[in-house]
Amino acid sequence: MSDRVQLKRKSISIGPKGKTILTNKPRRTERNIPIIEDGKDVTPKPLNPELYTSGRERQLSAFDVSGSEVKEPFSSSGTFTTLFKSKTTYRTDTEKQGMSSSLYKTSLHYDNSSTENLLMDECEEKSDSMSYSFPSNSEEFDVVVMSKPPEHISLSLNETNTFILLDIPSSTAIKDSDEGIAIDDDNQQYEYLTTGKGRNRKVLHAEVQTVPVLKKSRYTNPEKIKHRTDCTFASNWEMYDTYLEGKEESSEESTDSEINDTERHKLDDISSLDSYRISADERQLNKLLKNPRFLEAICVMERLLANNCYNEQQKRFIGLSDPSEFRENIEYKYNLNLLWTFANSETKGRSVNAMHWNPLNKDLLAVGYGKFYFADHITGIVCIWNIKNPVQPERQYAFPRSVTALNFSKSDPNLLAVGLYNGHVVVLNIISREKMIIGENTPKFEPVRDISWRISQYELNNKEQVCAAFDDGRVITYSVARKLEGQEIMRVPKADGKLKGYDSMGQCSNLNIPVSRYAAAFFVTQHPTQDTIYFVGTNKGVIHKCSINYFNQHLDHSLVHDGPVYVMKFSPFSKKICATCGDDWHTRIWAEDIFQPLLELYTTMESVQGLDWSPTHSTILVTILGQNILIWDFQRKVYEPQSITRSPTGTKNTIVQFIDSGRCLVVGDIDGHVHVFSLEDMPFPAFFQENLLFDSLYRALITNPQLVHKLRKLQRTADGK
């Protein structure tokens, strides 16, 4: 270290004639500082030694280069000689100035002992050289050397660590294992639904599948019970006095009961000798059975017991267990599944002539029982059934005559209007278990065929009136009071001559004088949009269009059946379309102001006793013929029904009706049974029901263009309204 002397930092530049000029310009010292750790040299190495050395240790500078050569790198006088290794020749001064961009400035460190060796190592062969002079003392200086930059630069590329962004491992299973069998079944099911026969599933372009959302009401949670601490004190005298008072009351009741028993015994002795032998316990039980509170408790207990047996059926009735709309195998079979039957010993042998659901409480069904054939002598019964107790009715009222019609009031759902076979009209209040008659009329000695409620157009309070149709052709409205005051609004005459509507077969001339000039009124149907218009069907197959503004005069009439017409019902989705059924074995579909049947549904030569439209499907209706229940869907076909179901009891059916939700069907027969069916495997309801109804009628009438033109005109008129 004593031989090495650090030179003062100065700059050396090359003059125009190759002379050396020393300057005091400061320069940063470039050194490679070694790093030693644990006795090992861990100094970082450059990525590219050649590029790093030329880029870091050499810098460009503009200068002039002389073409003189120096034979010795060092002279005795201290002259520093720099050797140049170049592949090009030096040019003139003007050309040299243009080459200044390719010059490099190299920083060298010099001392007396090692400067010559360092310069000789860097130069592999001698070339043109230039001589410079510098002081004898050791200094640090900069030497500008012209050299050509490297033509090729080497880059070293190293592989980095591999980063996995997404890895989806493949899974396989042994074919004979349980997992492999399950996977094989799924693959077969997928191929069946995508490429096999399963892709040809029955769908409708206008139908929507909407999952019903069941929401829990906030009122179902019980209220919090408030507790309170309280105390009382009773002395021995108070308990003694209370005991004596209770003993005196029991003795008085015993004496009263003995007096009543003696009087009852005297009355029973007249009727029967064994009546007085009834024990006191039996008499007390009979008295308890007449207590209204005890009967209410029995009713609640019967509901709880019936729930154990009919829990699943009741859930299906109210819609809590409907089949999933997203099940795999969906087939339209139009099946009827029997849930339960309303019947008991009192109703057996009596025909179901009328039934109506309560407009407020949809669980209550009123059923009227009586005779079906003319020669029968059977008394009438009205039963109020509840779906919570399908075994026994919760109300039962007896009548001396057969019940032919009944209907609930919409404004007062507890009022029930009942029509009897002897022309008697009674209004009952079903709140009481006993027969509570609100009003009744004076019998006309003609059977009541139909009864309904309608709002009075002439009273300021718009109270409901009872409208009844009788077998002698009268249509009478009654104001509800203790004594029903009636007003005759229509007397249906017999229609003679050529009638509009159905082309019936020709009849032979009858010279006999008819007994009555009036036809029997079988039903009264209110117009769905016009409150003043109503229709009356007769036993001659004629429907009269009437108005309450014209008493005993009809606006129009048409022949719809060749025989008695039993039912006329408008479609719930189009107020211009209605259906009728009658005794000529046919069910016909009509349009308003078109006196020609659109469709005629026929199967066998049997009377059609009733029909009803589906409240959820515009093209589906149900009819009853004898023991069979027929489901028609004229969207698909009109020449035969979609399904035929036989009555479970094998007896003749008399009446059929859908519930408001459309998921169940109620059918009554002549033996006193009311069957409740659930509709299974039904098609999904369409979104535009009215459009589907008219499109189905157009397809069925494709061979009758004139009728199609009239129907299209009627549809445009209905849409315009």
Phi and psi in degrees as a GROMACS rama.xvg file:
@    title "Ramachandran Plot"
@    xaxis  label "Phi"
@    yaxis  label "Psi"
@TYPE xy
-70.4599  -23.6045  SER-2
-79.6329  -19.7177  ASP-3
-94.1397  125.704  ARG-4
-121.166  129.648  VAL-5
-77.7504  130.336  GLN-6
-81.0562  152.458  LEU-7
-72.1109  145.595  LYS-8
-76.4342  115.513  ARG-9
-141.721  166.762  LYS-10
-111.337  141.587  SER-11
-117.063  125.32  ILE-12
-121.017  159.151  SER-13
-99.7272  125.867  ILE-14
-77.2781  179.299  GLY-15
-67.4838  -23.7701  PRO-16
-112.713  25.3393  LYS-17
84.0319  15.8518  GLY-18
-91.2316  156.444  LYS-19
-98.4815  134.265  THR-20
-122.285  124.677  ILE-21
-94.6858  132.185  LEU-22
-125.029  159.924  THR-23
-93.1726  24.6436  ASN-24
-68.2729  124.21  LYS-25
-70.9282  149.519  PRO-26
-143.467  144.418  ARG-27
-74.0832  133.337  ARG-28
-78.402  125.198  THR-29
-99.7012  113.833  GLU-30
-135.582  149.623  ARG-31
-101.04  100.885  ASN-32
-81.8083  120.159  ILE-33
-74.1655  148.128  PRO-34
-119.805  117.952  ILE-35
-111.167  125.507  ILE-36
-136.055  123.048  GLU-37
55.5127  37.6027  ASP-38
77.3123  10.4078  GLY-39
-121  144.686  LYS-40
-84.3914  110.88  ASP-41
-114.657  30.9445  VAL-42
-66.2398  128.962  THR-43
-61.974  139.859  PRO-44
-98.0912  145.319  LYS-45
-67.9575  154.352  PRO-46
-65.6245  -42.3567  LEU-47
-131.433  104.8  ASN-48
-59.5403  -40.0742  PRO-49
-67.5796  -46.9911  GLU-50
-67.0405  -36.7952  LEU-51
-67.3078  -43.2294  TYR-52
-65.4697  -44.3846  THR-53
-71.8396  -32.5117  SER-54
-80.345  -36.7163  GLY-55
-91.0516  -39.5078  ARG-56
-94.7999  -11.2903  GLU-57
-124.841  134.533  ARG-58
-129.317  149.527  GLN-59
-73.592  146.319  LEU-60
-155.991  148.954  SER-61
-93.621  127.397  ALA-62
-158.599  167.772  PHE-63
-100.809  140.905  ASP-64
-116.458  130.118  VAL-65
-89.0037  149.606  SER-66
-87.8679  7.12155  GLY-67
-73.3977  152.05  SER-68
-109.965  146.661  GLU-69
-115.693  124.71  VAL-70
-82.5439  -32.8574  LYS-71
-116.031  134.727  GLU-72
-67.7579  -31.0866  PRO-73
-131.442  140.694  PHE-74
-105.38  165.974  SER-75
-68.9239  -22.5587  SER-76
-86.0382  8.31797  SER-77
89.3458  19.3503  GLY-78
-80.0334  130.788  THR-79
-92.5576  125.185  PHE-80
-112.563  131.287  THR-81
-112.073  127.673  THR-82
-91.0096  143.107  LEU-83
-118.955  134.464  PHE-84
-116.941  108.603  LYS-85
-138.627  146.934  SER-86
-95.65  -2.14413  LYS-87
-118.602  160.305  THR-88
-91.1812  154.283  THR-89
-80.3715  146.406  TYR-90
-111.513  -166.628  ARG-91
-72.9309  175.203  THR-92
-64.0835  -37.4195  ASP-93
-65.9212  -41.7138  THR-94
-68.6587  -31.9059  GLU-95
-65.7092  -36.6223  LYS-96
-65.3995  -32.033  GLN-97
-72.7466  -17.8259  GLY-98
-96.23  11.9137  MET-99
-67.3339  -21.6477  SER-100
-72.9484  -14.1184  SER-101
-103.215  16.9173  SER-102
-96.1571  151.525  LEU-103
-121.043  143.582  TYR-104
-107.59  121.359  LYS-105
-112.904  135.123  THR-106
-99.6172  126.519  SER-107
-122.251  149.928  LEU-108
-112.86  127.893  HIS-109
-126.079  142.422  TYR-110
-142.695  176.647  ASP-111
-70.8618  -29.662  ASN-112
-91.2962  -34.4108  SER-113
-120.773  0.371107  SER-114
-64.6764  -42.7062  THR-115
-64.233  -42.0959  GLU-116
-64.3835  -40.0118  ASN-117
-63.6267  -43.8339  LEU-118
-68.4109  -35.5261  LEU-119
-71.2593  -32.3859  MET-120
-68.5265  -36.2071  ASP-121
-73.8912  -26.6671  GLU-122
-100.791  115.071  CYS-123
-80.9891  -29.186  GLU-124
-144.995  155.2  GLU-125
-83.3615  146.807  LYS-126
-145.675  -160.757  SER-127
-58.5931  133.791  ASP-128
-127.713  162.997  SER-129
-133.211  142.448  MET-130
-106.786  138.772  SER-131
-131.743  154.974  TYR-132
-117.186  146.86  SER-133
-151.678  164.236  PHE-134
-63.7296  163.122  PRO-135
-73.2918  -28.723  SER-136
-74.1408  154.197  ASN-137
-74.4472  130.113  SER-138
-140.169  162.631  GLU-139
-95.0472  130.801  GLU-140
-144.214  165.048  PHE-141
-112.253  136.242  ASP-142
-119.912  126.397  VAL-143
-92.1228  119.064  VAL-144
-122.864  133.276  VAL-145
-91.0636  125.418  MET-146
-148.807  150.049  SER-147
-82.6118  133.956  LYS-148
-65.42  156.333  PRO-149
-63.563  143.055  PRO-150
-78.7163  -29.6256  GLU-151
-123.739  140.122  HIS-152
-118.137  127.418  ILE-153
-95.4372  132.71  SER-154
-118.876  135.877  LEU-155
-104.543  121.574  SER-156
-104.525  125.051  LEU-157
-113.453  141.639  ASN-158
-76.9966  131.915  GLU-159
-88.0111  176.736  THR-160
-69.6848  147.084  ASN-161
-85.2588  125.498  THR-162
-107.68  125.28  PHE-163
-92.4428  115.555  ILE-164
-88.0107  -38.6773  LEU-165
-144.871  131.367  LEU-166
-133.325  113.439  ASP-167
-112.84  96.3616  ILE-168
-71.9538  141.682  PRO-169
-81.6032  140.658  SER-170
-120.112  134.759  SER-171
-131.742  160.174  THR-172
-138.405  154.129  ALA-173
-69.3586  134.372  ILE-174
-64.8684  -36.0075  LYS-175
-82.3366  -6.6175  ASP-176
-81.7638  170.569  SER-177
-64.0794  -41.1432  ASP-178
-65.604  -39.2521  GLU-179
-66.6082  -37.7135  GLY-180
-65.129  -41.1861  ILE-181
-64.1623  -41.1527  ALA-182
-65.1861  -39.1956  ILE-183
-63.569  -39.9522  ASP-184
-64.3211  -41.8626  ASP-185
-62.7357  -39.3189  ASP-186
-65.6555  -40.5773  ASN-187
-65.7301  -39.4289  GLN-188
-65.1295  -39.0615  GLN-189
-65.0102  -42.5314  TYR-190
-66.5661  -34.4971  GLU-191
-66.8568  -37.5846  TYR-192
-81.7872  -22.5052  LEU-193
-101.796  -48.0101  THR-194
-115.389  -13.7  THR-195
-90.6778  -156.408  GLY-196
-73.0447  -16.6747  LYS-197
-69.3342  -16.2705  GLY-198
-74.0652  -19.375  ARG-199
-89.2415  66.8202  ASN-200
-90.5988  150.505  ARG-201
-78.1088  119.73  LYS-202
-135.846  163.693  VAL-203
-120.104  141.979  LEU-204
-74.376  -18.3301  HIS-205
-110.42  14.6781  ALA-206
-104.977  153.014  GLU-207
-130.919  136.172  VAL-208
-104.809  111.28  GLN-209
-119.852  127.069  THR-210
-77.8967  120.804  VAL-211
-70.2103  136.508  PRO-212
-104.39  119.256  VAL-213
-92.7803  120.195  LEU-214
-108.482  142.041  LYS-215
-89.0543  133.176  LYS-216
-75.4132  145.465  SER-217
-73.6325  -15.3174  ARG-218
-84.7374  0.60548  TYR-219
-80.4397  -19.3571  THR-220
-75.0121  137.416  ASN-221
-72.0281  151.359  PRO-222
-76.7733  153.754  GLU-223
-72.7606  131.653  LYS-224
-85.6816  128.125  ILE-225
-90.5105  130.214  LYS-226
-106.38  148.462  HIS-227
-145.539  135.351  ARG-228
-89.5645  128.574  THR-229
-143.728  160.887  ASP-230
-147.112  159.205  CYS-231
-148.762  168.577  THR-232
-137.224  132.944  PHE-233
-128.372  125.139  ALA-234
-83.6518  171.076  SER-235
-65.4143  -34.5668  ASN-236
-67.8255  -40.2607  TRP-237
-64.5302  -41.1556  GLU-238
-66.0366  -35.8442  MET-239
-67.5317  -43.6289  TYR-240
-65.2533  -39.3182  ASP-241
-64.6628  -38.0905  THR-242
-63.9323  -40.6736  TYR-243
-68.5167  -38.7295  LEU-244
-63.046  -42.3536  GLU-245
-65.2389  -34.4913  GLY-246
-69.4761  -37.6234  LYS-247
-67.1673  -41.0068  GLU-248
-63.6853  -40.509  GLU-249
-65.8972  -35.8191  SER-250
-67.7448  -38.0921  SER-251
-65.5372  -41.5702  GLU-252
-64.1752  -36.7788  GLU-253
-66.396  -39.9193  SER-254
-66.6489  -39.9381  THR-255
-64.8617  -39.9953  ASP-256
-67.3566  -35.0657  SER-257
-65.699  -39.1757  GLU-258
-65.9317  -44.6992  ILE-259
-64.1987  -37.8031  ASN-260
-64.7892  -40.815  ASP-261
-64.9115  -41.7843  THR-262
-65.3108  -40.7321  GLU-263
-65.424  -37.8796  ARG-264
-63.046  -38.5639  HIS-265
-65.6862  -38.8636  LYS-266
-71.5378  -37.2421  LEU-267
-69.5853  -29.0495  ASP-268
-63.8963  -28.5213  ASP-269
-72.2632  -39.834  ILE-270
-85.254  -39.3717  SER-271
-150.445  146.736  SER-272
-81.024  -23.8356  LEU-273
-93.0771  -3.35729  ASP-274
-69.4114  -34.532  SER-275
-73.8275  -10.5784  TYR-276
-83.5395  1.10053  ARG-277
-67.5903  134.138  ILE-278
-72.237  166.338  SER-279
-66.756  -33.6573  ALA-280
-65.2955  -40.7218  ASP-281
-68.2936  -37.693  GLU-282
-65.5809  -38.0993  ARG-283
-66.9373  -36.4921  GLN-284
-67.3664  -40.1304  LEU-285
-64.2447  -37.1626  ASN-286
-68.5382  -35.9137  LYS-287
-68.4339  -33.5837  LEU-288
-68.6683  -17.3425  LEU-289
-91.4953  -2.04522  LYS-290
-77.5387  124.485  ASN-291
-62.1098  -37.7123  PRO-292
-66.0155  -36.5189  ARG-293
-67.9035  -37.9957  PHE-294
-66.6537  -36.5535  LEU-295
-65.0211  -39.2502  GLU-296
-64.6115  -39.2697  ALA-297
-64.7095  -38.0862  ILE-298
-62.5014  -43.3117  CYS-299
-65.5672  -39.9624  VAL-300
-64.7573  -39.0682  MET-301
-64.6622  -36.696  GLU-302
-62.9021  -41.8729  ARG-303
-65.7948  -40.1784  LEU-304
-69.6896  -37.4778  LEU-305
-67.8923  -29.0183  ALA-306
-64.949  -29.6773  ASN-307
-67.0906  -30.2144  ASN-308
-94.5634  -29.9458  CYS-309
-120.373  32.8433  TYR-310
-65.8799  -49.8552  ASN-311
-66.5975  -38.2559  GLU-312
-66.2048  -38.6326  GLN-313
-67.9845  -36.4176  GLN-314
-64.0052  -40.0114  LYS-315
-66.9386  -35.036  ARG-316
-66.1628  -43.294  PHE-317
-90.2778  -2.63337  ILE-318
93.9515  17.919  GLY-319
-86.9063  -12.2718  LEU-320
-132.165  44.146  SER-321
-67.689  146.772  ASP-322
-63.8185  148.826  PRO-323
-66.3555  138.779  SER-324
-77.7993  -10.3943  GLU-325
-112.564  22.9135  PHE-326
-70.1498  159.289  ARG-327
-72.3566  -54.0023  GLU-328
-95.9357  101.996  ASN-329
-111.923  118.362  ILE-330
-130.89  140.65  GLU-331
-92.625  96.0327  TYR-332
-109.099  -15.6469  LYS-333
55.6488  51.1085  TYR-334
-89.703  154.859  ASN-335
-115.694  123.458  LEU-336
-110.696  120.02  ASN-337
-71.8352  123.258  LEU-338
-90.4968  -55.083  LEU-339
-161.456  176.589  TRP-340
-132.218  127.239  THR-341
-81.7424  110.206  PHE-342
-168.239  150.652  ALA-343
-150.715  -171.114  ASN-344
-67.616  -29.0725  SER-345
-73.673  -31.72  GLU-346
-88.2069  -11.8986  THR-347
-65.9642  132.398  LYS-348
87.7659  -2.45921  GLY-349
-108.752  137.614  ARG-350
-78.4432  142.822  SER-351
-84.7559  105.205  VAL-352
-98.6088  -22.3718  ASN-353
-157.382  150.742  ALA-354
-157.821  151.072  MET-355
-156.681  136.664  HIS-356
-84.3314  143.007  TRP-357
-67.5963  132.075  ASN-358
-70.3147  -21.9529  PRO-359
-95.6474  -52.423  LEU-360
-102.103  103.787  ASN-361
-71.9933  -1.60303  LYS-362
-87.9996  -12.6951  ASP-363
-98.5566  133.215  LEU-364
-128.757  122.471  LEU-365
-95.3915  129.376  ALA-366
-126.879  130.858  VAL-367
-105.77  128.837  GLY-368
-113.224  148.306  TYR-369
-173.686  -148.006  GLY-370
-99.4423  155.042  LYS-371
-108.095  -44.3058  PHE-372
-89.499  155.889  TYR-373
-68.0543  -35.4947  PHE-374
-82.3338  -4.45919  ALA-375
-73.1612  148.384  ASP-376
-122.991  90.0633  HIS-377
-132.658  136.784  ILE-378
-77.3777  165.122  THR-379
-103.101  154.904  GLY-380
-140.421  140.801  ILE-381
-116.34  121.242  VAL-382
-116.374  138.051  CYS-383
-105.819  106.267  ILE-384
-95.1665  149.537  TRP-385
-125.632  135.415  ASN-386
-66.7231  -16.7185  ILE-387
-73.5932  -17.9205  LYS-388
-139.379  83.6073  ASN-389
-73.5408  -2.60154  PRO-390
-91.3259  -44.5179  VAL-391
-128.561  142.17  GLN-392
-73.4627  149.965  PRO-393
-88.1638  -18.2281  GLU-394
-137.867  142.702  ARG-395
-147.689  122.971  GLN-396
-124.105  131.842  TYR-397
-100.681  145.575  ALA-398
-133.618  150.907  PHE-399
-72.3665  -19.9744  PRO-400
-119.557  166.67  ARG-401
-66.7739  139.136  SER-402
-85.3222  125.813  VAL-403
-110.367  -23.9013  THR-404
-156.944  152.858  ALA-405
-158.355  159.005  LEU-406
-165.3  141.849  ASN-407
-86.1916  150.133  PHE-408
-80.9353  141.33  SER-409
-81.5112  -36.0658  LYS-410
-78.3906  -35.3043  SER-411
-123.251  88.8092  ASP-412
-63.9228  -12.8424  PRO-413
-83.6374  -6.85641  ASN-414
-95.5601  132.207  LEU-415
-126.257  120.095  LEU-416
-89.9187  130.471  ALA-417
-125.468  131.943  VAL-418
-111.547  136.899  GLY-419
-110.352  169.249  LEU-420
-70.8463  -23.0999  TYR-421
-90.6743  12.1096  ASN-422
86.4621  9.51147  GLY-423
-84.5  131.338  HIS-424
-115.575  125.565  VAL-425
-129.209  139.231  VAL-426
-111.513  118.528  VAL-427
-106.598  151.5  LEU-428
-107.293  109.916  ASN-429
-82.5018  4.78871  ILE-430
-64.9418  -38.2321  ILE-431
-87.4033  145.554  SER-432
-74.0499  -29.497  ARG-433
-80.1761  161.34  GLU-434
-72.1106  105.927  LYS-435
-107.012  104.015  MET-436
-90.0215  119.837  ILE-437
-81.4006  -40.0621  ILE-438
-162.401  155.935  GLY-439
-151.637  156.571  GLU-440
-103.775  179.287  ASN-441
-90.6738  120.65  THR-442
-58.3192  143.627  PRO-443
-102.901  0.810881  LYS-444
67.9854  20.9365  PHE-445
-127.61  139.051  GLU-446
-61.2994  144.286  PRO-447
-85.7673  116.751  VAL-448
-89.2321  -31.1257  ARG-449
-152.701  150.258  ASP-450
-145.693  142.167  ILE-451
-155.435  172.085  SER-452
-113.472  140.538  TRP-453
-145.794  149.873  ARG-454
-79.4369  132.381  ILE-455
-70.5756  134.577  SER-456
-90.4786  -6.63739  GLN-457
-111.529  -9.06553  TYR-458
-99.3483  143.861  GLU-459
-71.2119  -28.793  LEU-460
-85.2667  -3.1135  ASN-461
54.0646  45.5343  ASN-462
-77.8006  154.873  LYS-463
-79.3933  147.247  GLU-464
-120.933  156.298  GLN-465
-92.9476  125.938  VAL-466
-112.394  122.251  CYS-467
-124.302  140.807  ALA-468
-111.145  129.814  ALA-469
-109.633  167.186  PHE-470
-74.7679  -11.6706  ASP-471
-96.6212  11.636  ASP-472
92.0031  1.56716  GLY-473
-85.5759  144.721  ARG-474
-123.299  115.303  VAL-475
-124.316  138.436  ILE-476
-107.164  141.726  THR-477
-123.345  135.322  TYR-478
-85.2489  132.906  SER-479
-73.7276  115.028  VAL-480
-154.691  -176.882  ALA-481
-58.8107  -39.4463  ARG-482
-117.427  117.72  LYS-483
-68.3811  120.006  LEU-484
-94.4957  118.819  GLU-485
-99.9561  152.697  GLY-486
-137.546  120.794  GLN-487
-77.0487  123.597  GLU-488
-109.761  -13.8866  ILE-489
-158.579  139.96  MET-490
-128.472  107.015  ARG-491
-76.4173  120.496  VAL-492
-87.2033  167.519  PRO-493
-77.5774  138.286  LYS-494
-92.3362  126.921  ALA-495
-117.243  163.091  ASP-496
81.5464  -165.771  GLY-497
-77.8565  125.723  LYS-498
-110.389  151.514  LEU-499
-75.9647  156.911  LYS-500
109.408  -131.892  GLY-501
-72.0331  134.729  TYR-502
-83.2956  98.0087  ASP-503
-81.9657  166.753  SER-504
-72.6898  150.415  MET-505
-68.4202  141.12  GLY-506
-111.423  149.335  GLN-507
-70.5308  148.783  CYS-508
-67.1502  134.887  SER-509
-114.33  117.153  ASN-510
-89.5023  -6.3002  LEU-511
-70.3265  145.408  ASN-512
-78.9546  126.484  ILE-513
-68.235  150.436  PRO-514
-69.9  -40.564  VAL-515
-129.561  144.648  SER-516
-89.8224  6.4149  ARG-517
-122.202  148.342  TYR-518
-94.5581  153.596  ALA-519
-74.2554  130.972  ALA-520
-87.9281  111.892  ALA-521
-88.0833  -28.9658  PHE-522
-157.371  161.152  PHE-523
-129.06  119.265  VAL-524
-117.046  126.001  THR-525
-78.3305  142.473  GLN-526
-67.054  137.237  HIS-527
-69.3148  -23.0156  PRO-528
-118.713  -25.9041  THR-529
-108.739  116.735  GLN-530
-70.138  -24.5688  ASP-531
-88.8486  -7.32579  THR-532
-105.874  137.661  ILE-533
-145.495  162.03  TYR-534
-120.551  141.166  PHE-535
-123.361  123.736  VAL-536
-98.868  142.625  GLY-537
-119.047  173.584  THR-538
-78.7466  -2.14915  ASN-539
-97.3468  6.06383  LYS-540
80.6153  13.2708  GLY-541
-107.051  138.463  VAL-542
-110.784  124.673  ILE-543
-100.274  131.166  HIS-544
-93.8315  119.112  LYS-545
-126.39  166.946  CYS-546
-135.479  144.707  SER-547
-75.1335  -9.44356  ILE-548
-82.4743  -13.6914  ASN-549
-127.491  103.661  TYR-550
-75.5108  136.789  PHE-551
60.4  24.1813  ASN-552
-137.924  133.623  GLN-553
-102.216  151.997  HIS-554
-81.1838  -37.1737  LEU-555
-163.682  163.281  ASP-556
-151.895  155.145  HIS-557
-150.281  151.922  SER-558
-90.0374  122.571  LEU-559
-113.274  -23.6594  VAL-560
-144.501  152.441  HIS-561
-91.7353  69.614  ASP-562
145.884  -173.355  GLY-563
-60.6822  141.09  PRO-564
-105.993  127.435  VAL-565
-98.4271  -40.1864  TYR-566
-137.918  142.244  VAL-567
-136.835  120.699  MET-568
-135.866  135.936  LYS-569
-83.9622  150.745  PHE-570
-67.9745  136.422  SER-571
-70.4498  -9.37149  PRO-572
-109.318  -14.5723  PHE-573
-143.551  121.481  SER-574
-78.8842  -0.487192  LYS-575
-101.22  -7.36931  LYS-576
-113.662  134.735  ILE-577
-140.051  164.8  CYS-578
-130.88  144.377  ALA-579
-132.743  154.753  THR-580
-139.026  151.213  CYS-581
-152.351  -164.228  GLY-582
-88.5534  3.37798  ASP-583
-98.8229  22.5202  ASP-584
74.5463  7.18178  TRP-585
-118.129  153.158  HIS-586
-120.05  122.84  THR-587
-119.126  145.451  ARG-588
-111.024  128.912  ILE-589
-122.555  158.839  TRP-590
-119.051  145.174  ALA-591
-63.8678  135.1  GLU-592
67.2962  12.9285  ASP-593
-118.295  106.997  ILE-594
-90.8462  55.5577  PHE-595
-154.546  129.244  GLN-596
-65.8214  135.495  PRO-597
-74.5149  -46.2947  LEU-598
-136.454  150.273  LEU-599
-128.519  116.33  GLU-600
-101.338  122.21  LEU-601
-144.273  139.442  TYR-602
-127.92  -61.6946  THR-603
-133.638  168.571  THR-604
-81.5067  75.139  MET-605
-146.177  142.801  GLU-606
-65.3169  137.375  SER-607
-94.8741  108.532  VAL-608
-82.8832  -26.0425  GLN-609
-164.249  162.236  GLY-610
-152.786  165.781  LEU-611
-161.255  142.806  ASP-612
-83.2728  147.427  TRP-613
-75.2105  131.628  SER-614
-77.606  -4.18232  PRO-615
-116.969  -17.7824  THR-616
-128.514  121.015  HIS-617
-72.1647  -19.994  SER-618
-104.943  8.72743  THR-619
-112.89  131.937  ILE-620
-142.103  157.824  LEU-621
-119.762  136.912  VAL-622
-128.479  159.976  THR-623
-125.261  130.421  ILE-624
-131.14  106.076  LEU-625
62.8567  -118.402  GLY-626
-92.9527  -1.23041  GLN-627
-105.732  148.124  ASN-628
-116.569  118.588  ILE-629
-110.003  133.127  LEU-630
-110.837  117.592  ILE-631
-105.013  141.721  TRP-632
-139.237  91.8343  ASP-633
-76.6213  4.54806  PHE-634
-68.6627  -31.4803  GLN-635
-102.017  -47.1834  ARG-636
-159.317  152.489  LYS-637
-118.67  -9.68681  VAL-638
-83.9724  -13.8922  TYR-639
-156.291  155.154  GLU-640
-73.3307  160.773  PRO-641
-73.0594  -31.8504  GLN-642
-154.122  151.305  SER-643
-128.541  121.188  ILE-644
-118.293  131.379  THR-645
-86.9644  145.815  ARG-646
-60.5373  137.772  SER-647
-61.6892  -30.6331  PRO-648
-91.6837  -7.42439  THR-649
72.0878  23.2694  GLY-650
-111.155  169.202  THR-651
-74.1854  133.405  LYS-652
-84.2573  148.246  ASN-653
-120.65  -29.3647  THR-654
-151.851  146.903  ILE-655
-141.066  145.74  VAL-656
-160.439  139.341  GLN-657
-83.8486  154.227  PHE-658
-84.4595  168.097  ILE-659
-63.0114  -33.2646  ASP-660
-75.8019  -18.5805  SER-661
81.3736  -0.450468  GLY-662
-89.1876  -10.9593  ARG-663
-134.83  158.577  CYS-664
-131.513  136.857  LEU-665
-115.908  128.49  VAL-666
-131.706  131.174  VAL-667
-110.817  152.759  GLY-668
-127.674  -177.488  ASP-669
-83.219  -3.30065  ILE-670
-104.422  12.6477  ASP-671
86.7456  17.094  GLY-672
-103.495  137.213  HIS-673
-118.834  106.334  VAL-674
-91.6403  135.555  HIS-675
-111.668  115.743  VAL-676
-110.764  149.131  PHE-677
-105.491  137.88  SER-678
-85.2405  120.629  LEU-679
-114.953  152.078  GLU-680
54.7783  48.7963  ASP-681
-96.0331  154.272  MET-682
-69.3623  160.246  PRO-683
-72.8229  140.345  PHE-684
-63.9366  141.047  PRO-685
-75.7484  158.44  ALA-686
-78.5245  -45.8489  PHE-687
-104.598  91.3473  PHE-688
-69.7854  -41.4797  GLN-689
-66.3399  -40.1625  GLU-690
-63.828  -39.4629  ASN-691
-65.0328  -38.079  LEU-692
-61.8727  -49.1052  LEU-693
-69.8704  -36.1882  PHE-694
-63.3071  -39.0295  ASP-695
-66.4338  -38.1046  SER-696
-67.3476  -37.4703  LEU-697
-63.1531  -42.0323  TYR-698
-65.7191  -36.5944  ARG-699
-72.2492  -25.6828  ALA-700
-104.101  26.5862  LEU-701
-65.1385  -23.5494  ILE-702
-88.4408  -0.43118  THR-703
-125.434  80.8994  ASN-704
-65.1792  -30.9329  PRO-705
-65.4531  -42.3289  GLN-706
-68.4165  -34.8759  LEU-707
-64.5406  -39.1867  VAL-708
-63.5809  -42.4355  HIS-709
-64.6329  -39.5781  LYS-710
-68.3924  -38.0904  LEU-711
-64.8543  -39.1749  ARG-712
-64.4195  -39.2954  LYS-713
-65.5926  -38.7471  LEU-714
-65.5256  -41.3969  GLN-715
-64.2249  -36.6805  ARG-716
-66.0698  -40.6905  THR-717
-67.2591  -38.1912  ALA-718
-68.2989  -34.712  ASP-719
-67.1357  -34.2142  GLY-720
